[in-house]
């Protein structure tokens, strides 16, 4: 993984000291909240319903054991002993005191981390496939390009005050485990006819008030032109993006209003003017970054471990965990272990300080000291020897991270909702908790099969409900919480925005409505057919009948 150099550390430390002075002036009443707001947001500090919230960047979802322990320290010293991992591969701390915020930033800086550009109208944390560098189907490690984009975009003088926030995701796999099609810019690495690796550049995706799937701006872009081309995209957006209307300021609205052909023509004109300039990536520059992500020096390990196979045969719980949460690795004798932060009755994405410390210990002993954060609010141990799986299962079971539900109904994505967020209209976490309690029977969950359920507490869609097989959107009517249901969403290669099923259901009805959707699916699915495929084949009618007929 990337290691900070002297310049990185000087930059981050200077920002900590700058923010400490700004916070002290605010506490002393020397500046107003309106004056302080843009300063704190540039350092990831929000003012939420009950307290300040600090959002910490985890670039492309990669961190080491020392950094995870730093996050645990912040949770323990400055919060209520837990943090919340988000769909942007960040972590949020919801109970920060302003007088202690700079001390929390110092803990981050000491661990080569920061909260810069996790808010504001700038390029936010660049996300990537959480299995990057170890997935067998990968064309090239996308974290190399995530790091190049991080260095280019951090404190970029031209793009620090864009019309609206801007999000980039990159994947090196045809499976698209980074949801690149629902980002302002999505980058998919693939080979051209000559076998050269480059990027498909997609622009104008995004969720929120007006959900859209990104459109391909360029089918194949040479790697050396990545920054130059994205500079052209950003300049075009910065010039023409709406600044007079908050709801029409995202690049997706610009692309929609002028059309992808006009957008492409304007970007290509700008690209032609800057191509070959200082942002062209020389092979030596790429190689220097790539060296940080060189394949690990794996010790030779056996792919077939008799004790592991024996435990699978004798212990159904272990066998189910291996089948669900452990996936193949590109290195023989190793596996990728996914840790579920979705226990029955838990808040999706939450982890206590004790859990973070325990996972850091496991990573240090059994995963070459490295962890990943997924955009689905889980964690990953990317370098695990098959012979160590039994030990790891026991350790993560002890801390509550071994629920075998990866990619299943109870692997719910949920935003903090009205429990914390000042923008929310309804609660997300209690609905998620009730659903996992209703579907606590793992046999039943596995019988239902692969199915994504995503919950957002407001139209900003931080819970990605638009691209859930089942999506729930919290809305407020006369002071009462209701939930709209969408079906058929998909963030992957066949990306689709879910379709509204019908009238919103009340909070007390929401879990029953989800169960009726599941009943309709089980009634009508064909053998081996997953939920979204069944919905696309049949449309909404049978699901609507089950949900609203029973309700009536």
C-alpha positions as CSV (number, residue, x, y, z in Angstrom):
1,X,0.0,0.0,0.0
2,X,1.0,3.6,-0.4
3,X,3.3,5.0,2.3
4,X,3.4,8.7,3.0
5,X,6.7,10.5,2.2
6,X,8.1,13.6,3.9
7,X,6.1,16.0,1.7
8,X,2.8,14.1,2.5
9,X,3.4,14.3,6.2
10,X,4.4,18.0,6.1
11,X,1.2,18.8,4.2
12,X,-1.1,16.9,6.6
13,X,0.6,18.2,9.7
14,X,0.3,21.8,8.4
15,X,-3.5,21.2,7.9
16,X,-3.8,19.9,11.5
17,X,-2.1,23.0,12.9
18,X,-4.1,25.3,10.6
19,X,-7.4,23.7,11.7
20,X,-6.4,23.8,15.4
21,X,-6.0,27.6,15.1
22,X,-9.3,27.9,13.3
23,X,-11.2,25.8,15.9
24,X,-9.6,27.8,18.8
25,X,-10.8,31.1,17.1
26,X,-14.3,29.7,16.7
27,X,-14.4,28.6,20.4
28,X,-13.2,32.0,21.5
29,X,-15.9,33.6,19.5
30,X,-13.5,35.4,17.1
31,X,-15.2,34.0,14.1
32,X,-18.8,33.1,13.5
33,X,-20.3,29.7,12.7
34,X,-20.9,30.9,9.1
35,X,-17.3,31.9,8.8
36,X,-16.1,28.6,10.4
37,X,-18.3,26.3,8.4
38,X,-16.3,26.2,5.1
39,X,-13.1,25.8,7.1
40,X,-14.3,22.8,9.1
41,X,-15.9,21.2,6.1
42,X,-12.6,21.3,4.3
43,X,-11.3,19.1,7.1
44,X,-14.2,16.7,7.2
45,X,-16.0,18.1,10.2
46,X,-19.8,18.3,10.0
47,X,-22.3,19.7,12.4
48,X,-25.0,17.0,12.7
49,X,-28.2,16.6,14.8
50,X,-26.5,16.0,18.2
51,X,-22.8,16.8,17.8
52,X,-20.0,17.3,15.3
53,X,-19.3,14.4,13.0
54,X,-15.8,13.7,11.7
55,X,-15.5,11.9,8.4
56,X,-12.1,10.2,7.8
57,X,-10.8,9.3,4.3
58,X,-9.6,5.8,3.6
59,X,-8.3,6.2,0.1
60,X,-9.5,3.4,-2.2
61,X,-10.4,1.5,0.9
62,X,-6.9,0.4,1.9
63,X,-5.4,0.7,5.4
64,X,-2.9,-1.0,7.6
65,X,-3.2,-2.4,11.2
66,X,-1.6,0.8,12.7
67,X,-4.2,2.9,10.9
68,X,-7.0,0.8,12.1
69,X,-5.7,1.1,15.7
70,X,-5.6,4.9,15.2
71,X,-9.3,4.8,14.2
72,X,-10.0,2.7,17.4
73,X,-8.1,5.3,19.4
74,X,-10.3,8.1,18.0
75,X,-13.4,6.1,18.8
76,X,-12.3,5.5,22.3
77,X,-10.9,8.9,23.2
78,X,-13.1,11.3,21.2
79,X,-16.3,9.5,20.4
80,X,-18.6,6.9,22.2
81,X,-16.2,4.1,21.4
82,X,-17.4,3.2,17.9
83,X,-17.2,4.4,14.3
84,X,-19.4,4.0,11.2
85,X,-17.9,2.7,7.9
86,X,-19.6,4.3,5.0
87,X,-20.4,3.6,1.3
88,X,-17.5,5.9,0.3
89,X,-14.9,3.7,2.0
90,X,-14.7,6.3,4.8
91,X,-15.3,6.1,8.5
92,X,-17.4,8.5,10.4
93,X,-17.3,9.4,14.1
94,X,-20.6,10.9,15.2
95,X,-19.9,12.4,18.7
96,X,-16.9,14.7,18.3
97,X,-16.4,17.7,20.5
98,X,-15.1,20.8,18.7
99,X,-12.5,21.4,21.4
100,X,-11.1,17.9,20.7
101,X,-11.4,17.8,17.0
102,X,-7.9,19.0,16.3
103,X,-6.5,16.3,18.6
104,X,-8.4,13.7,16.7
105,X,-6.9,15.0,13.4
106,X,-3.5,14.8,15.0
107,X,-4.0,11.1,15.8
108,X,-4.9,10.6,12.1
109,X,-1.8,12.5,11.0
110,X,0.4,10.4,13.2
111,X,-0.9,7.3,11.4
112,X,-0.6,8.9,7.9
113,X,-4.3,9.6,7.6
114,X,-6.5,12.7,7.3
115,X,-10.0,14.0,6.8
116,X,-9.2,16.5,4.0
117,X,-11.8,16.7,1.2
118,X,-14.3,14.3,2.8
119,X,-16.7,17.2,2.5
120,X,-17.3,20.3,0.4
121,X,-17.7,20.9,-3.3
122,X,-14.4,19.2,-4.3
123,X,-13.2,15.8,-5.5
124,X,-14.0,13.5,-2.6
125,X,-12.3,10.3,-1.5
126,X,-11.5,8.1,-4.6
127,X,-13.0,4.6,-4.2
128,X,-12.0,1.3,-5.7
129,X,-12.6,-2.5,-5.6
130,X,-12.0,-3.7,-2.1
131,X,-10.4,-6.9,-3.5
132,X,-8.0,-4.9,-5.6
133,X,-4.6,-6.5,-6.1
134,X,-5.7,-10.0,-5.0
135,X,-8.8,-10.8,-7.1
136,X,-8.3,-13.5,-9.7
137,X,-10.4,-11.7,-12.3
138,X,-8.5,-8.5,-12.1
139,X,-6.9,-6.9,-15.2
140,X,-4.8,-4.5,-13.2
141,X,-4.7,-3.1,-9.6
142,X,-6.9,-0.1,-9.6
143,X,-5.4,1.3,-6.4
144,X,-2.4,2.5,-8.4
145,X,-4.7,4.8,-10.3
146,X,-6.7,5.6,-7.1
147,X,-3.5,6.9,-5.6
148,X,-2.5,8.8,-8.7
149,X,-5.9,10.4,-8.6
150,X,-5.6,11.2,-4.9
151,X,-2.3,13.0,-5.4
152,X,-3.7,14.9,-8.4
153,X,-7.0,16.0,-6.8
154,X,-6.0,16.8,-3.2
155,X,-6.0,20.6,-2.7
156,X,-6.2,21.0,-6.4
157,X,-6.4,24.8,-6.7
158,X,-8.8,24.8,-9.7
159,X,-11.2,22.1,-8.4
160,X,-11.5,22.9,-4.7
161,X,-14.7,24.9,-5.2
162,X,-16.7,23.0,-7.8
163,X,-20.4,23.6,-8.5
164,X,-21.1,20.5,-6.4
165,X,-19.3,17.6,-4.7
166,X,-17.6,15.2,-7.1
167,X,-17.0,11.4,-6.7
168,X,-14.7,9.1,-8.7
169,X,-14.5,5.3,-8.6
170,X,-12.2,2.9,-10.4
171,X,-12.3,-0.8,-11.0
172,X,-9.8,-3.2,-12.6
173,X,-12.3,-6.0,-12.8
174,X,-15.1,-6.8,-15.3
175,X,-17.2,-7.7,-12.3
176,X,-17.3,-4.0,-11.1
177,X,-17.1,-4.3,-7.4
178,X,-16.8,-0.5,-7.1
179,X,-20.2,0.6,-8.6
180,X,-18.4,2.8,-11.2
181,X,-21.5,3.5,-13.2
182,X,-23.2,5.5,-10.5
183,X,-20.4,8.0,-10.0
184,X,-19.7,11.4,-11.4
185,X,-16.7,9.8,-13.1
186,X,-16.4,6.0,-13.3
187,X,-13.2,4.4,-14.6
188,X,-13.2,0.8,-15.8
189,X,-9.9,-0.8,-16.8
190,X,-10.0,-3.1,-19.8
191,X,-7.9,-4.1,-22.8
192,X,-8.3,-2.7,-26.3
193,X,-8.0,-4.8,-29.5
194,X,-4.2,-4.7,-29.3
195,X,-4.2,-6.0,-25.7
196,X,-3.2,-2.7,-24.1
197,X,-4.7,-1.8,-20.8
198,X,-6.6,1.5,-20.6
199,X,-9.8,3.1,-19.2
200,X,-13.4,3.3,-20.2
201,X,-14.4,6.7,-18.9
202,X,-18.0,7.1,-17.8
203,X,-19.4,10.5,-16.8
204,X,-22.7,11.7,-15.2
205,X,-23.6,8.8,-13.0
206,X,-24.9,9.4,-9.5
207,X,-27.8,8.8,-7.1
208,X,-29.6,11.3,-4.9
209,X,-32.6,13.4,-6.0
210,X,-32.1,12.6,-9.7
211,X,-30.5,9.1,-10.0
212,X,-28.7,8.4,-13.3
213,X,-26.4,5.7,-14.8
214,X,-23.2,7.1,-16.1
215,X,-22.7,7.4,-19.9
216,X,-19.5,6.4,-21.7
217,X,-17.6,9.5,-22.7
218,X,-14.6,7.6,-24.0
219,X,-14.4,3.9,-24.8
220,X,-10.7,3.5,-24.3
221,X,-8.2,6.0,-22.9
222,X,-4.5,5.3,-22.7
223,X,-3.2,5.2,-19.2
224,X,-0.7,8.0,-19.7
225,X,-3.6,10.3,-20.6
226,X,-5.7,9.7,-17.5
227,X,-5.0,12.9,-15.6
228,X,-5.0,15.1,-18.7
229,X,-8.4,13.7,-19.8
230,X,-9.9,14.0,-16.3
231,X,-8.5,17.6,-16.1
232,X,-10.5,18.3,-19.3
233,X,-13.6,16.7,-17.8
234,X,-13.3,18.7,-14.6
235,X,-12.6,22.0,-16.5
236,X,-15.7,21.5,-18.7
237,X,-17.8,20.8,-15.6
238,X,-16.3,23.6,-13.6
239,X,-17.1,26.0,-16.5
240,X,-20.6,24.9,-17.4
241,X,-21.9,23.3,-14.2
242,X,-24.9,25.0,-12.6
243,X,-24.1,27.2,-9.6
244,X,-27.4,28.9,-9.3
245,X,-29.4,25.8,-8.3
246,X,-28.1,23.3,-5.7
247,X,-30.3,20.6,-7.1
248,X,-29.0,21.0,-10.7
249,X,-25.4,21.4,-9.9
250,X,-24.1,17.9,-10.3
251,X,-22.3,16.9,-13.5
252,X,-25.0,14.3,-14.2
253,X,-27.5,17.2,-14.7
254,X,-25.0,18.9,-17.1
255,X,-24.6,15.8,-19.1
256,X,-28.3,15.2,-19.2
257,X,-29.1,18.8,-20.3
258,X,-26.5,19.2,-23.0
259,X,-26.4,15.5,-24.0
260,X,-23.4,13.2,-24.0
261,X,-22.4,14.0,-27.6
262,X,-22.0,17.7,-26.7
263,X,-20.3,16.9,-23.5
264,X,-17.9,14.6,-25.3
265,X,-17.1,17.3,-27.9
266,X,-16.4,19.9,-25.3
267,X,-14.2,17.6,-23.3
268,X,-12.3,16.5,-26.4
269,X,-11.7,20.1,-27.3
270,X,-10.3,20.9,-23.9
271,X,-8.3,17.6,-24.0
272,X,-6.7,18.5,-27.3
273,X,-5.6,21.8,-25.9
274,X,-3.8,20.2,-22.9
275,X,-2.8,16.8,-24.2
276,X,1.0,16.2,-24.0
277,X,1.4,18.8,-21.2
278,X,2.7,18.4,-17.7
279,X,-0.1,16.1,-16.6
280,X,0.9,13.4,-19.1
281,X,2.0,10.4,-17.0
282,X,5.5,9.2,-17.8
283,X,6.2,5.5,-17.3
284,X,8.6,6.3,-14.5
285,X,5.9,8.2,-12.6
286,X,3.4,5.3,-13.0
287,X,6.1,2.8,-12.0
288,X,7.0,4.7,-8.9
289,X,3.4,4.7,-7.7
290,X,2.9,1.1,-8.8
291,X,5.9,0.0,-6.7
292,X,3.8,0.8,-3.6
293,X,1.2,-1.8,-4.7
294,X,3.6,-4.5,-5.9
295,X,2.3,-8.0,-5.2
296,X,3.2,-9.2,-1.7
297,X,6.0,-11.6,-1.1
298,X,3.8,-14.5,-0.2
299,X,5.3,-17.4,1.6
300,X,4.5,-20.7,-0.2
301,X,1.4,-22.3,1.2
302,X,-0.7,-25.4,0.5
303,X,-3.9,-24.9,-1.3
304,X,-5.3,-28.1,0.1
305,X,-5.3,-28.1,3.9
306,X,-6.7,-31.4,5.4
307,X,-7.6,-29.8,8.7
308,X,-9.5,-27.0,7.0
309,X,-11.4,-29.5,4.8
310,X,-12.2,-31.7,7.8
311,X,-13.6,-28.8,9.8
312,X,-15.8,-27.9,6.9
313,X,-17.2,-31.4,6.9
314,X,-17.8,-31.6,10.6
315,X,-18.9,-28.0,11.4
316,X,-21.8,-26.6,9.3
317,X,-21.3,-23.1,10.7
318,X,-17.7,-23.0,9.6
319,X,-18.6,-24.5,6.2
320,X,-21.3,-21.8,5.7
321,X,-18.9,-19.0,6.6
322,X,-16.2,-20.3,4.2
323,X,-18.8,-20.7,1.4
324,X,-20.2,-17.2,1.9
325,X,-17.5,-14.9,3.2
326,X,-14.3,-16.4,1.9
327,X,-13.5,-16.0,-1.8
328,X,-10.7,-17.2,-4.1
329,X,-7.3,-15.4,-4.2
330,X,-5.0,-15.0,-7.1
331,X,-2.2,-16.6,-5.1
332,X,-2.4,-20.4,-4.6
333,X,-2.8,-21.3,-0.9
334,X,-4.4,-18.0,0.0
335,X,-7.9,-16.6,0.3
336,X,-9.7,-13.3,0.6
337,X,-11.7,-13.1,3.9
338,X,-14.7,-10.8,4.1
339,X,-15.8,-9.6,7.5
340,X,-19.5,-8.8,7.9
341,X,-20.3,-5.7,9.9
342,X,-24.0,-6.8,9.7
343,X,-24.9,-8.9,12.7
344,X,-28.5,-9.6,13.6
345,X,-29.9,-6.5,15.3
346,X,-26.8,-4.4,14.6
347,X,-26.3,-1.1,12.9
348,X,-24.8,-1.8,9.4
349,X,-21.2,-0.6,9.1
350,X,-20.7,0.1,12.8
351,X,-17.6,-1.2,14.6
352,X,-16.5,-0.6,18.2
353,X,-13.1,0.4,19.3
354,X,-12.5,-3.1,20.7
355,X,-13.6,-4.7,17.4
356,X,-11.3,-2.4,15.4
357,X,-8.4,-3.2,17.7
358,X,-9.1,-7.0,17.4
359,X,-9.3,-6.8,13.6
360,X,-6.0,-4.9,13.5
361,X,-4.4,-7.7,15.6
362,X,-5.8,-10.3,13.2
363,X,-4.6,-8.4,10.1
364,X,-1.1,-8.0,11.7
365,X,-0.8,-11.7,12.4
366,X,-2.6,-13.2,9.4
367,X,-3.1,-10.7,6.6
368,X,0.4,-9.1,6.1
369,X,-0.9,-6.2,8.3
370,X,-3.4,-5.0,5.7
371,X,-7.2,-4.4,5.7
372,X,-9.7,-3.1,3.3
373,X,-13.0,-1.2,3.6
374,X,-15.7,-2.0,1.1
375,X,-18.3,0.3,-0.3
376,X,-20.9,-2.1,1.1
377,X,-19.8,-1.2,4.7
378,X,-17.8,-4.4,5.4
379,X,-14.1,-5.1,6.0
380,X,-11.7,-7.4,4.2
381,X,-8.6,-9.3,5.1
382,X,-6.9,-9.6,1.7
383,X,-4.0,-11.9,2.3
384,X,-5.0,-14.9,4.3
385,X,-3.4,-18.3,4.1
386,X,-5.9,-21.1,3.8
387,X,-4.2,-22.9,6.7
388,X,-5.1,-19.9,8.9
389,X,-8.8,-19.8,8.1
390,X,-9.8,-21.9,11.0
391,X,-8.0,-19.6,13.5
392,X,-9.4,-16.4,11.9
393,X,-12.9,-17.8,11.9
394,X,-12.6,-18.3,15.7
395,X,-11.2,-14.8,16.2
396,X,-13.7,-12.9,14.1
397,X,-16.6,-14.9,15.5
398,X,-15.5,-13.8,19.0
399,X,-15.8,-10.1,18.0
400,X,-19.0,-10.5,16.0
401,X,-17.7,-10.1,12.5
402,X,-18.3,-13.6,11.2
403,X,-22.0,-13.5,10.2
404,X,-22.1,-15.6,6.9
405,X,-24.3,-13.2,5.0
406,X,-22.1,-11.6,2.4
407,X,-24.2,-10.5,-0.6
408,X,-27.4,-11.8,1.0
409,X,-30.5,-10.1,2.2
410,X,-29.2,-9.2,5.7
411,X,-25.9,-7.7,4.3
412,X,-27.8,-4.4,4.4
413,X,-26.4,-1.1,3.4
414,X,-27.8,1.8,5.5
415,X,-26.9,5.4,6.0
416,X,-27.0,6.9,9.6
417,X,-30.4,8.4,8.8
418,X,-32.4,10.5,11.2
419,X,-30.6,9.0,14.3
420,X,-27.7,11.3,13.4
421,X,-27.9,13.1,10.1
422,X,-29.3,16.7,9.9
423,X,-30.5,16.1,6.4
424,X,-32.4,12.9,7.0
425,X,-36.2,12.6,6.9
426,X,-36.5,9.2,8.4
427,X,-34.5,6.6,10.3
428,X,-32.5,3.9,8.5
429,X,-30.7,2.0,11.2
430,X,-33.8,0.8,13.2
431,X,-35.4,-0.5,10.0
432,X,-32.2,-2.4,9.1
433,X,-32.1,-3.8,12.6
434,X,-35.7,-5.0,12.4
435,X,-35.1,-6.6,9.0
436,X,-32.1,-8.5,10.2
437,X,-34.1,-9.7,13.3
438,X,-37.0,-10.8,11.1
439,X,-34.6,-12.7,8.8
440,X,-32.3,-14.0,11.6
441,X,-32.7,-17.6,10.4
442,X,-29.6,-18.1,8.2
443,X,-31.1,-21.1,6.5
444,X,-33.9,-18.9,5.3
445,X,-31.5,-16.1,4.2
446,X,-29.4,-18.6,2.2
447,X,-32.5,-20.1,0.6
448,X,-33.5,-16.7,-0.6
449,X,-30.0,-16.3,-2.2
450,X,-28.1,-13.3,-3.5
451,X,-30.1,-10.1,-2.9
452,X,-29.0,-6.6,-2.0
453,X,-31.2,-4.4,0.3
454,X,-30.2,-0.8,0.7
455,X,-31.8,1.9,2.9
456,X,-31.5,5.7,2.7
457,X,-32.9,8.1,5.2
458,X,-33.4,10.9,2.7
459,X,-33.3,11.6,-1.1
460,X,-29.5,12.2,-1.0
461,X,-29.3,8.4,-1.2
462,X,-26.2,7.8,1.0
463,X,-27.5,4.3,1.5
464,X,-27.5,3.7,-2.3
465,X,-31.2,2.6,-2.2
466,X,-31.6,3.4,-5.9
467,X,-29.3,0.5,-6.9
468,X,-30.6,-2.1,-4.4
469,X,-32.4,-5.2,-5.5
470,X,-34.8,-3.9,-2.8
471,X,-34.4,-0.2,-1.9
472,X,-36.0,1.7,0.9
473,X,-36.1,5.5,0.9
474,X,-37.3,7.3,4.1
475,X,-39.7,10.1,3.5
476,X,-41.6,12.3,6.0
477,X,-45.4,13.0,5.8
478,X,-46.9,15.3,8.4
479,X,-44.2,14.4,10.9
480,X,-44.5,10.6,10.3
481,X,-41.8,8.4,8.8
482,X,-42.8,6.5,5.6
483,X,-40.7,4.4,3.2
484,X,-40.8,4.2,-0.5
485,X,-40.0,0.8,-2.0
486,X,-37.9,0.5,-5.2
487,X,-37.1,-2.8,-6.9
488,X,-34.7,-4.1,-9.5
489,X,-31.7,-1.7,-8.9
490,X,-28.2,-2.9,-9.7
491,X,-24.9,-1.1,-9.3
492,X,-22.9,-3.7,-11.3
493,X,-22.0,-4.1,-15.0
494,X,-25.7,-4.2,-15.9
495,X,-26.4,-1.1,-13.8
496,X,-30.0,-0.1,-13.3
497,X,-32.0,2.3,-11.2
498,X,-34.7,0.6,-9.2
499,X,-38.3,1.3,-10.0
500,X,-40.8,2.7,-7.5
501,X,-43.2,0.0,-6.6
502,X,-46.1,2.1,-5.3
503,X,-47.2,4.2,-2.4
504,X,-44.9,4.6,0.5
505,X,-45.5,2.3,3.5
506,X,-45.3,3.5,7.1
507,X,-42.4,2.7,9.4
508,X,-44.3,-0.1,11.3
509,X,-45.3,-1.6,7.9
510,X,-41.8,-1.5,6.3
511,X,-40.5,-4.8,7.5
512,X,-43.7,-6.6,6.6
513,X,-43.6,-5.0,3.1
514,X,-40.0,-6.4,2.6
515,X,-41.2,-9.8,3.7
516,X,-44.0,-9.7,1.1
517,X,-41.6,-8.7,-1.6
518,X,-39.5,-11.8,-0.7
519,X,-42.6,-14.0,-0.7
520,X,-43.5,-12.8,-4.2
521,X,-40.0,-13.6,-5.4
522,X,-39.9,-17.1,-3.9
523,X,-43.3,-17.8,-5.4
524,X,-42.4,-16.7,-8.9
525,X,-38.7,-17.3,-9.4
526,X,-37.3,-20.0,-11.6
527,X,-34.7,-22.5,-10.4
528,X,-31.4,-20.7,-9.9
529,X,-32.9,-17.3,-10.8
530,X,-31.7,-14.4,-8.6
531,X,-34.0,-11.6,-7.4
532,X,-33.2,-8.9,-9.9
533,X,-33.5,-11.4,-12.8
534,X,-36.9,-12.4,-11.6
535,X,-38.0,-8.8,-11.3
536,X,-36.7,-7.9,-14.8
537,X,-38.6,-10.9,-16.2
538,X,-41.9,-10.3,-14.5
539,X,-42.0,-6.6,-13.9
540,X,-43.6,-5.0,-10.8
541,X,-47.1,-6.5,-11.0
542,X,-46.7,-9.7,-8.8
543,X,-44.6,-7.8,-6.3
544,X,-47.2,-5.0,-6.1
545,X,-50.0,-7.5,-5.7
546,X,-48.2,-9.2,-2.7
547,X,-47.3,-5.9,-1.0
548,X,-50.4,-3.8,-1.4
549,X,-53.1,-6.5,-1.5
550,X,-52.0,-7.9,1.9
551,X,-51.7,-4.3,3.1
552,X,-55.3,-3.5,2.1
